[in-house]
Amino acid sequence: MANFIPKQYKKEATTIRLDSEKLEKIDKMAAKYNISRSAFINQCIDYALENMDKNKDK
């Protein structure tokens, strides 16, 4: 599996709902890499989508 390396980049704004425990963990990880919460979430989504099992798309 490829390594996940957060980096800064721009995307469109959107709204999602997260439980408070998950949001706290996200905020800590984003702070660790000195990027925004939004950028971190975007990169987590990109990583997950790129690494999903292609055979389970159906």
PQR file with spaces between the fields and no chain letter, atoms N, CA, C, O and H, PARSE charges and radii, in Angstrom:
ATOM       1  N    MET     1       0.840   -1.183    0.000 -0.4000 1.5000
ATOM       2  CA   MET     1       0.000    0.000    0.000 -0.0000 2.0000
ATOM       3  C    MET     1       0.879    1.238    0.000  0.5500 1.7000
ATOM       4  O    MET     1       1.906    1.273    0.678 -0.5500 1.4000
ATOM       5  N    ALA     2       0.487    2.238   -0.745 -0.4000 1.5000
ATOM       6  CA   ALA     2       1.252    3.486   -0.835 -0.0000 2.0000
ATOM       7  C    ALA     2       1.181    4.254    0.481  0.5500 1.7000
ATOM       8  O    ALA     2       0.208    4.141    1.228 -0.5500 1.4000
ATOM       9  H    ALA     2      -0.347    2.209   -1.296  0.4000 1.0000
ATOM      10  N    ASN     3       2.219    5.032    0.754 -0.4000 1.5000
ATOM      11  CA   ASN     3       2.234    5.872    1.942 -0.0000 2.0000
ATOM      12  C    ASN     3       1.354    7.090    1.728  0.5500 1.7000
ATOM      13  O    ASN     3       1.285    7.634    0.626 -0.5500 1.4000
ATOM      14  H    ASN     3       3.009    5.124    0.147  0.4000 1.0000
ATOM      15  N    PHE     4       0.679    7.515    2.795 -0.4000 1.5000
ATOM      16  CA   PHE     4      -0.164    8.703    2.758 -0.0000 2.0000
ATOM      17  C    PHE     4       0.661    9.886    3.237  0.5500 1.7000
ATOM      18  O    PHE     4       1.112    9.904    4.382 -0.5500 1.4000
ATOM      19  H    PHE     4       0.735    7.074    3.691  0.4000 1.0000
ATOM      20  N    ILE     5       0.866   10.884    2.362 -0.4000 1.5000
ATOM      21  CA   ILE     5       1.639   12.067    2.705 -0.0000 2.0000
ATOM      22  C    ILE     5       0.768   13.294    2.443  0.5500 1.7000
ATOM      23  O    ILE     5       0.620   13.708    1.294 -0.5500 1.4000
ATOM      24  H    ILE     5       0.500   10.869    1.431  0.4000 1.0000
ATOM      25  N    PRO     6       0.187   13.885    3.502 -0.5600 1.5000
ATOM      26  CA   PRO     6      -0.657   15.061    3.319  0.2800 2.0000
ATOM      27  C    PRO     6       0.119   16.237    2.724  0.5500 1.7000
ATOM      28  O    PRO     6       1.296   16.432    3.024 -0.5500 1.4000
ATOM      29  N    LYS     7      -0.556   17.016    1.879 -0.4000 1.5000
ATOM      30  CA   LYS     7       0.035   18.209    1.281 -0.0000 2.0000
ATOM      31  C    LYS     7      -1.078   19.213    1.029  0.5500 1.7000
ATOM      32  O    LYS     7      -2.250   18.838    1.021 -0.5500 1.4000
ATOM      33  H    LYS     7      -1.513   16.858    1.635  0.4000 1.0000
ATOM      34  N    GLN     8      -0.738   20.479    0.823 -0.4000 1.5000
ATOM      35  CA   GLN     8      -1.735   21.514    0.604 -0.0000 2.0000
ATOM      36  C    GLN     8      -2.156   21.576   -0.858  0.5500 1.7000
ATOM      37  O    GLN     8      -1.318   21.464   -1.752 -0.5500 1.4000
ATOM      38  H    GLN     8       0.214   20.783    0.830  0.4000 1.0000
ATOM      39  N    TYR     9      -3.454   21.753   -1.104 -0.4000 1.5000
ATOM      40  CA   TYR     9      -3.994   22.012   -2.422 -0.0000 2.0000
ATOM      41  C    TYR     9      -5.397   22.575   -2.272  0.5500 1.7000
ATOM      42  O    TYR     9      -5.983   22.458   -1.196 -0.5500 1.4000
ATOM      43  H    TYR     9      -4.135   21.844   -0.377  0.4000 1.0000
ATOM      44  N    LYS    10      -5.956   23.181   -3.308 -0.4000 1.5000
ATOM      45  CA   LYS    10      -7.248   23.860   -3.230 -0.0000 2.0000
ATOM      46  C    LYS    10      -8.356   23.030   -3.873  0.5500 1.7000
ATOM      47  O    LYS    10      -8.134   22.343   -4.870 -0.5500 1.4000
ATOM      48  H    LYS    10      -5.480   23.276   -4.182  0.4000 1.0000
ATOM      49  N    LYS    11      -9.557   23.103   -3.282 -0.4000 1.5000
ATOM      50  CA   LYS    11     -10.754   22.428   -3.783 -0.0000 2.0000
ATOM      51  C    LYS    11     -11.969   23.301   -3.502  0.5500 1.7000
ATOM      52  O    LYS    11     -11.863   24.306   -2.798 -0.5500 1.4000
ATOM      53  H    LYS    11      -9.736   23.661   -2.472  0.4000 1.0000
ATOM      54  N    GLU    12     -13.117   22.925   -4.046 -0.4000 1.5000
ATOM      55  CA   GLU    12     -14.377   23.628   -3.791 -0.0000 2.0000
ATOM      56  C    GLU    12     -14.854   23.357   -2.372  0.5500 1.7000
ATOM      57  O    GLU    12     -14.597   22.289   -1.817 -0.5500 1.4000
ATOM      58  H    GLU    12     -13.203   22.109   -4.618  0.4000 1.0000
ATOM      59  N    ALA    13     -15.546   24.326   -1.790 -0.4000 1.5000
ATOM      60  CA   ALA    13     -16.090   24.173   -0.439 -0.0000 2.0000
ATOM      61  C    ALA    13     -17.339   23.300   -0.457  0.5500 1.7000
ATOM      62  O    ALA    13     -18.118   23.339   -1.409 -0.5500 1.4000
ATOM      63  H    ALA    13     -15.754   25.194   -2.241  0.4000 1.0000
ATOM      64  N    THR    14     -17.525   22.510    0.601 -0.4000 1.5000
ATOM      65  CA   THR    14     -18.715   21.679    0.773 -0.0000 2.0000
ATOM      66  C    THR    14     -18.953   21.476    2.264  0.5500 1.7000
ATOM      67  O    THR    14     -18.112   21.851    3.082 -0.5500 1.4000
ATOM      68  H    THR    14     -16.892   22.478    1.374  0.4000 1.0000
ATOM      69  N    THR    15     -20.073   20.896    2.619 -0.4000 1.5000
ATOM      70  CA   THR    15     -20.405   20.658    4.020 -0.0000 2.0000
ATOM      71  C    THR    15     -20.626   19.168    4.242  0.5500 1.7000
ATOM      72  O    THR    15     -21.303   18.513    3.450 -0.5500 1.4000
ATOM      73  H    THR    15     -20.755   20.592    1.955  0.4000 1.0000
ATOM      74  N    ILE    16     -20.054   18.632    5.321 -0.4000 1.5000
ATOM      75  CA   ILE    16     -20.301   17.250    5.729 -0.0000 2.0000
ATOM      76  C    ILE    16     -20.542   17.225    7.238  0.5500 1.7000
ATOM      77  O    ILE    16     -20.141   18.148    7.946 -0.5500 1.4000
ATOM      78  H    ILE    16     -19.504   19.164    5.964  0.4000 1.0000
ATOM      79  N    ARG    17     -21.182   16.196    7.721 -0.4000 1.5000
ATOM      80  CA   ARG    17     -21.423   16.045    9.159 -0.0000 2.0000
ATOM      81  C    ARG    17     -20.548   14.909    9.674  0.5500 1.7000
ATOM      82  O    ARG    17     -20.509   13.822    9.097 -0.5500 1.4000
ATOM      83  H    ARG    17     -21.508   15.445    7.146  0.4000 1.0000
ATOM      84  N    LEU    18     -19.839   15.188   10.783 -0.4000 1.5000
ATOM      85  CA   LEU    18     -18.959   14.199   11.404 -0.0000 2.0000
ATOM      86  C    LEU    18     -19.225   14.149   12.897  0.5500 1.7000
ATOM      87  O    LEU    18     -19.588   15.159   13.501 -0.5500 1.4000
ATOM      88  H    LEU    18     -19.870   16.071   11.252  0.4000 1.0000
ATOM      89  N    ASP    19     -19.045   12.973   13.498 -0.4000 1.5000
ATOM      90  CA   ASP    19     -19.185   12.925   14.947 -0.0000 2.0000
ATOM      91  C    ASP    19     -17.999   13.647   15.585  0.5500 1.7000
ATOM      92  O    ASP    19     -16.933   13.758   14.981 -0.5500 1.4000
ATOM      93  H    ASP    19     -18.751   12.153   13.008  0.4000 1.0000
ATOM      94  N    SER    20     -18.193   14.129   16.797 -0.4000 1.5000
ATOM      95  CA   SER    20     -17.196   14.992   17.437 -0.0000 2.0000
ATOM      96  C    SER    20     -15.866   14.279   17.689  0.5500 1.7000
ATOM      97  O    SER    20     -14.810   14.905   17.596 -0.5500 1.4000
ATOM      98  H    SER    20     -19.060   14.039   17.288  0.4000 1.0000
ATOM      99  N    GLU    21     -15.898   12.998   18.002 -0.4000 1.5000
ATOM     100  CA   GLU    21     -14.654   12.257   18.234 -0.0000 2.0000
ATOM     101  C    GLU    21     -13.823   12.154   16.959  0.5500 1.7000
ATOM     102  O    GLU    21     -12.602   12.312   16.988 -0.5500 1.4000
ATOM     103  H    GLU    21     -16.755   12.490   18.077  0.4000 1.0000
ATOM     104  N    LYS    22     -14.487   11.889   15.855 -0.4000 1.5000
ATOM     105  CA   LYS    22     -13.796   11.791   14.573 -0.0000 2.0000
ATOM     106  C    LYS    22     -13.218   13.148   14.177  0.5500 1.7000
ATOM     107  O    LYS    22     -12.094   13.230   13.683 -0.5500 1.4000
ATOM     108  H    LYS    22     -15.478   11.760   15.831  0.4000 1.0000
ATOM     109  N    LEU    23     -13.990   14.209   14.397 -0.4000 1.5000
ATOM     110  CA   LEU    23     -13.537   15.552   14.063 -0.0000 2.0000
ATOM     111  C    LEU    23     -12.314   15.949   14.891  0.5500 1.7000
ATOM     112  O    LEU    23     -11.393   16.587   14.381 -0.5500 1.4000
ATOM     113  H    LEU    23     -14.904   14.142   14.799  0.4000 1.0000
ATOM     114  N    GLU    24     -12.310   15.574   16.146 -0.4000 1.5000
ATOM     115  CA   GLU    24     -11.157   15.862   17.012 -0.0000 2.0000
ATOM     116  C    GLU    24      -9.900   15.159   16.504  0.5500 1.7000
ATOM     117  O    GLU    24      -8.820   15.748   16.477 -0.5500 1.4000
ATOM     118  H    GLU    24     -13.058   15.055   16.560  0.4000 1.0000
ATOM     119  N    LYS    25     -10.045   13.911   16.108 -0.4000 1.5000
ATOM     120  CA   LYS    25      -8.910   13.159   15.569 -0.0000 2.0000
ATOM     121  C    LYS    25      -8.418   13.780   14.260  0.5500 1.7000
ATOM     122  O    LYS    25      -7.213   13.891   14.034 -0.5500 1.4000
ATOM     123  H    LYS    25     -10.922   13.432   16.130  0.4000 1.0000
ATOM     124  N    ILE    26      -9.350   14.180   13.408 -0.4000 1.5000
ATOM     125  CA   ILE    26      -8.992   14.834   12.148 -0.0000 2.0000
ATOM     126  C    ILE    26      -8.234   16.124   12.414  0.5500 1.7000
ATOM     127  O    ILE    26      -7.213   16.389   11.780 -0.5500 1.4000
ATOM     128  H    ILE    26     -10.329   14.090   13.591  0.4000 1.0000
ATOM     129  N    ASP    27      -8.726   16.923   13.344 -0.4000 1.5000
ATOM     130  CA   ASP    27      -8.071   18.192   13.671 -0.0000 2.0000
ATOM     131  C    ASP    27      -6.645   17.975   14.184  0.5500 1.7000
ATOM     132  O    ASP    27      -5.737   18.726   13.829 -0.5500 1.4000
ATOM     133  H    ASP    27      -9.556   16.708   13.859  0.4000 1.0000
ATOM     134  N    LYS    28      -6.449   16.956   15.013 -0.4000 1.5000
ATOM     135  CA   LYS    28      -5.105   16.657   15.527 -0.0000 2.0000
ATOM     136  C    LYS    28      -4.157   16.251   14.404  0.5500 1.7000
ATOM     137  O    LYS    28      -3.004   16.681   14.369 -0.5500 1.4000
ATOM     138  H    LYS    28      -7.187   16.345   15.301  0.4000 1.0000
ATOM     139  N    MET    29      -4.649   15.422   13.491 -0.4000 1.5000
ATOM     140  CA   MET    29      -3.795   14.986   12.388 -0.0000 2.0000
ATOM     141  C    MET    29      -3.493   16.136   11.426  0.5500 1.7000
ATOM     142  O    MET    29      -2.368   16.258   10.942 -0.5500 1.4000
ATOM     143  H    MET    29      -5.585   15.073   13.520  0.4000 1.0000
ATOM     144  N    ALA    30      -4.478   16.969   11.151 -0.4000 1.5000
ATOM     145  CA   ALA    30      -4.266   18.122   10.278 -0.0000 2.0000
ATOM     146  C    ALA    30      -3.236   19.067   10.895  0.5500 1.7000
ATOM     147  O    ALA    30      -2.367   19.585   10.194 -0.5500 1.4000
ATOM     148  H    ALA    30      -5.392   16.869   11.545  0.4000 1.0000
ATOM     149  N    ALA    31      -3.335   19.289   12.197 -0.4000 1.5000
ATOM     150  CA   ALA    31      -2.372   20.158   12.884 -0.0000 2.0000
ATOM     151  C    ALA    31      -0.969   19.558   12.838  0.5500 1.7000
ATOM     152  O    ALA    31       0.015   20.281   12.679 -0.5500 1.4000
ATOM     153  H    ALA    31      -4.041   18.869   12.767  0.4000 1.0000
ATOM     154  N    LYS    32      -0.881   18.251   12.975 -0.4000 1.5000
ATOM     155  CA   LYS    32       0.418   17.573   12.921 -0.0000 2.0000
ATOM     156  C    LYS    32       1.129   17.849   11.601  0.5500 1.7000
ATOM     157  O    LYS    32       2.349   18.012   11.572 -0.5500 1.4000
ATOM     158  H    LYS    32      -1.681   17.664   13.104  0.4000 1.0000
ATOM     159  N    TYR    33       0.363   17.902   10.499 -0.4000 1.5000
ATOM     160  CA   TYR    33       0.946   18.135    9.175 -0.0000 2.0000
ATOM     161  C    TYR    33       0.858   19.602    8.742  0.5500 1.7000
ATOM     162  O    TYR    33       1.221   19.950    7.618 -0.5500 1.4000
ATOM     163  H    TYR    33      -0.628   17.769   10.522  0.4000 1.0000
ATOM     164  N    ASN    34       0.372   20.450    9.645 -0.4000 1.5000
ATOM     165  CA   ASN    34       0.281   21.890    9.398 -0.0000 2.0000
ATOM     166  C    ASN    34      -0.538   22.215    8.142  0.5500 1.7000
ATOM     167  O    ASN    34      -0.150   23.052    7.326 -0.5500 1.4000
ATOM     168  H    ASN    34       0.077   20.167   10.558  0.4000 1.0000
ATOM     169  N    ILE    35      -1.685   21.527    8.010 -0.4000 1.5000
ATOM     170  CA   ILE    35      -2.598   21.814    6.908 -0.0000 2.0000
ATOM     171  C    ILE    35      -4.001   22.009    7.487  0.5500 1.7000
ATOM     172  O    ILE    35      -4.252   21.666    8.643 -0.5500 1.4000
ATOM     173  H    ILE    35      -2.000   20.848    8.673  0.4000 1.0000
ATOM     174  N    SER    36      -4.900   22.552    6.696 -0.4000 1.5000
ATOM     175  CA   SER    36      -6.268   22.787    7.164 -0.0000 2.0000
ATOM     176  C    SER    36      -7.022   21.466    7.317  0.5500 1.7000
ATOM     177  O    SER    36      -6.653   20.438    6.748 -0.5500 1.4000
ATOM     178  H    SER    36      -4.697   22.830    5.757  0.4000 1.0000
ATOM     179  N    ARG    37      -8.076   21.535    8.096 -0.4000 1.5000
ATOM     180  CA   ARG    37      -8.963   20.381    8.261 -0.0000 2.0000
ATOM     181  C    ARG    37      -9.494   19.940    6.901  0.5500 1.7000
ATOM     182  O    ARG    37      -9.509   18.750    6.584 -0.5500 1.4000
ATOM     183  H    ARG    37      -8.376   22.369    8.558  0.4000 1.0000
ATOM     184  N    SER    38      -9.923   20.902    6.111 -0.4000 1.5000
ATOM     185  CA   SER    38     -10.484   20.613    4.790 -0.0000 2.0000
ATOM     186  C    SER    38      -9.481   19.913    3.887  0.5500 1.7000
ATOM     187  O    SER    38      -9.806   18.917    3.240 -0.5500 1.4000
ATOM     188  H    SER    38      -9.911   21.868    6.368  0.4000 1.0000
ATOM     189  N    ALA    39      -8.267   20.433    3.845 -0.4000 1.5000
ATOM     190  CA   ALA    39      -7.237   19.818    2.998 -0.0000 2.0000
ATOM     191  C    ALA    39      -6.948   18.393    3.450  0.5500 1.7000
ATOM     192  O    ALA    39      -6.768   17.501    2.622 -0.5500 1.4000
ATOM     193  H    ALA    39      -8.002   21.242    4.370  0.4000 1.0000
ATOM     194  N    PHE    40      -6.904   18.180    4.751 -0.4000 1.5000
ATOM     195  CA   PHE    40      -6.637   16.839    5.283 -0.0000 2.0000
ATOM     196  C    PHE    40      -7.758   15.869    4.898  0.5500 1.7000
ATOM     197  O    PHE    40      -7.490   14.759    4.437 -0.5500 1.4000
ATOM     198  H    PHE    40      -7.050   18.905    5.424  0.4000 1.0000
ATOM     199  N    ILE    41      -9.006   16.288    5.087 -0.4000 1.5000
ATOM     200  CA   ILE    41     -10.147   15.430    4.741 -0.0000 2.0000
ATOM     201  C    ILE    41     -10.149   15.117    3.251  0.5500 1.7000
ATOM     202  O    ILE    41     -10.375   13.973    2.857 -0.5500 1.4000
ATOM     203  H    ILE    41      -9.224   17.189    5.461  0.4000 1.0000
ATOM     204  N    ASN    42      -9.899   16.121    2.424 -0.4000 1.5000
ATOM     205  CA   ASN    42      -9.845   15.908    0.976 -0.0000 2.0000
ATOM     206  C    ASN    42      -8.807   14.867    0.614  0.5500 1.7000
ATOM     207  O    ASN    42      -9.068   13.984   -0.203 -0.5500 1.4000
ATOM     208  H    ASN    42      -9.715   17.051    2.744  0.4000 1.0000
ATOM     209  N    GLN    43      -7.641   14.961    1.210 -0.4000 1.5000
ATOM     210  CA   GLN    43      -6.566   14.021    0.890 -0.0000 2.0000
ATOM     211  C    GLN    43      -6.869   12.624    1.417  0.5500 1.7000
ATOM     212  O    GLN    43      -6.491   11.638    0.785 -0.5500 1.4000
ATOM     213  H    GLN    43      -7.429   15.678    1.875  0.4000 1.0000
ATOM     214  N    CYS    44      -7.541   12.519    2.558 -0.4000 1.5000
ATOM     215  CA   CYS    44      -7.957   11.209    3.063 -0.0000 2.0000
ATOM     216  C    CYS    44      -8.947   10.561    2.097  0.5500 1.7000
ATOM     217  O    CYS    44      -8.859    9.365    1.821 -0.5500 1.4000
ATOM     218  H    CYS    44      -7.847   13.321    3.071  0.4000 1.0000
ATOM     219  N    ILE    45      -9.880   11.347    1.589 -0.4000 1.5000
ATOM     220  CA   ILE    45     -10.854   10.839    0.627 -0.0000 2.0000
ATOM     221  C    ILE    45     -10.156   10.397   -0.655  0.5500 1.7000
ATOM     222  O    ILE    45     -10.432    9.314   -1.171 -0.5500 1.4000
ATOM     223  H    ILE    45      -9.951   12.319    1.813  0.4000 1.0000
ATOM     224  N    ASP    46      -9.254   11.231   -1.172 -0.4000 1.5000
ATOM     225  CA   ASP    46      -8.501   10.874   -2.380 -0.0000 2.0000
ATOM     226  C    ASP    46      -7.750    9.564   -2.182  0.5500 1.7000
ATOM     227  O    ASP    46      -7.785    8.684   -3.043 -0.5500 1.4000
ATOM     228  H    ASP    46      -9.030   12.111   -0.753  0.4000 1.0000
ATOM     229  N    TYR    47      -7.075    9.438   -1.054 -0.4000 1.5000
ATOM     230  CA   TYR    47      -6.293    8.235   -0.754 -0.0000 2.0000
ATOM     231  C    TYR    47      -7.199    7.009   -0.696  0.5500 1.7000
ATOM     232  O    TYR    47      -6.874    5.964   -1.261 -0.5500 1.4000
ATOM     233  H    TYR    47      -7.047   10.152   -0.355  0.4000 1.0000
ATOM     234  N    ALA    48      -8.327    7.135   -0.018 -0.4000 1.5000
ATOM     235  CA   ALA    48      -9.257    6.008    0.102 -0.0000 2.0000
ATOM     236  C    ALA    48      -9.796    5.598   -1.265  0.5500 1.7000
ATOM     237  O    ALA    48      -9.842    4.409   -1.583 -0.5500 1.4000
ATOM     238  H    ALA    48      -8.591    7.983    0.441  0.4000 1.0000
ATOM     239  N    LEU    49     -10.200    6.570   -2.069 -0.4000 1.5000
ATOM     240  CA   LEU    49     -10.741    6.262   -3.391 -0.0000 2.0000
ATOM     241  C    LEU    49      -9.707    5.617   -4.299  0.5500 1.7000
ATOM     242  O    LEU    49     -10.032    4.700   -5.054 -0.5500 1.4000
ATOM     243  H    LEU    49     -10.162    7.535   -1.811  0.4000 1.0000
ATOM     244  N    GLU    50      -8.482    6.078   -4.238 -0.4000 1.5000
ATOM     245  CA   GLU    50      -7.419    5.529   -5.083 -0.0000 2.0000
ATOM     246  C    GLU    50      -6.989    4.130   -4.653  0.5500 1.7000
ATOM     247  O    GLU    50      -6.431    3.380   -5.454 -0.5500 1.4000
ATOM     248  H    GLU    50      -8.217    6.822   -3.626  0.4000 1.0000
ATOM     249  N    ASN    51      -7.241    3.775   -3.402 -0.4000 1.5000
ATOM     250  CA   ASN    51      -6.766    2.498   -2.881 -0.0000 2.0000
ATOM     251  C    ASN    51      -7.871    1.485   -2.611  0.5500 1.7000
ATOM     252  O    ASN    51      -7.632    0.449   -1.991 -0.5500 1.4000
ATOM     253  H    ASN    51      -7.693    4.384   -2.750  0.4000 1.0000
ATOM     254  N    MET    52      -9.068    1.782   -3.071 -0.4000 1.5000
ATOM     255  CA   MET    52     -10.176    0.818   -2.908 -0.0000 2.0000
ATOM     256  C    MET    52      -9.952   -0.350   -3.850  0.5500 1.7000
ATOM     257  O    MET    52      -9.368   -0.195   -4.922 -0.5500 1.4000
ATOM     258  H    MET    52      -9.263    2.624   -3.575  0.4000 1.0000
ATOM     259  N    ASP    53     -10.415   -1.504   -3.448 -0.4000 1.5000
ATOM     260  CA   ASP    53     -10.325   -2.711   -4.280 -0.0000 2.0000
ATOM     261  C    ASP    53     -11.191   -2.508   -5.522  0.5500 1.7000
ATOM     262  O    ASP    53     -12.410   -2.366   -5.419 -0.5500 1.4000
ATOM     263  H    ASP    53     -10.889   -1.630   -2.577  0.4000 1.0000
ATOM     264  N    LYS    54     -10.573   -2.494   -6.663 -0.4000 1.5000
ATOM     265  CA   LYS    54     -11.276   -2.245   -7.933 -0.0000 2.0000
ATOM     266  C    LYS    54     -12.377   -3.272   -8.202  0.5500 1.7000
ATOM     267  O    LYS    54     -13.357   -2.950   -8.874 -0.5500 1.4000
ATOM     268  H    LYS    54      -9.583   -2.609   -6.747  0.4000 1.0000
ATOM     269  N    ASN    55     -12.243   -4.490   -7.698 -0.4000 1.5000
ATOM     270  CA   ASN    55     -13.219   -5.534   -7.944 -0.0000 2.0000
ATOM     271  C    ASN    55     -14.498   -5.343   -7.134  0.5500 1.7000
ATOM     272  O    ASN    55     -15.510   -5.980   -7.426 -0.5500 1.4000
ATOM     273  H    ASN    55     -11.448   -4.752   -7.152  0.4000 1.0000
ATOM     274  N    LYS    56     -14.469   -4.483   -6.129 -0.4000 1.5000
ATOM     275  CA   LYS    56     -15.642   -4.286   -5.280 -0.0000 2.0000
ATOM     276  C    LYS    56     -16.454   -3.072   -5.701  0.5500 1.7000
ATOM     277  O    LYS    56     -17.356   -2.667   -4.967 -0.5500 1.4000
ATOM     278  H    LYS    56     -13.647   -3.966   -5.891  0.4000 1.0000
ATOM     279  N    ASP    57     -16.171   -2.479   -6.852 -0.4000 1.5000
ATOM     280  CA   ASP    57     -16.891   -1.308   -7.342 -0.0000 2.0000
ATOM     281  C    ASP    57     -18.325   -1.643   -7.756  0.5500 1.7000
ATOM     282  O    ASP    57     -19.166   -0.747   -7.828 -0.5500 1.4000
ATOM     283  H    ASP    57     -15.439   -2.808   -7.448  0.4000 1.0000
ATOM     284  N    LYS    58     -18.613   -2.895   -8.025 -0.4000 1.5000
ATOM     285  CA   LYS    58     -19.925   -3.291   -8.551 -0.0000 2.0000
ATOM     286  C    LYS    58     -20.943   -3.516   -7.469  0.5500 1.7000
ATOM     287  O    LYS    58     -22.091   -3.853   -7.761 -0.5500 1.4000
ATOM     288  H    LYS    58     -17.930   -3.623   -7.967  0.4000 1.0000
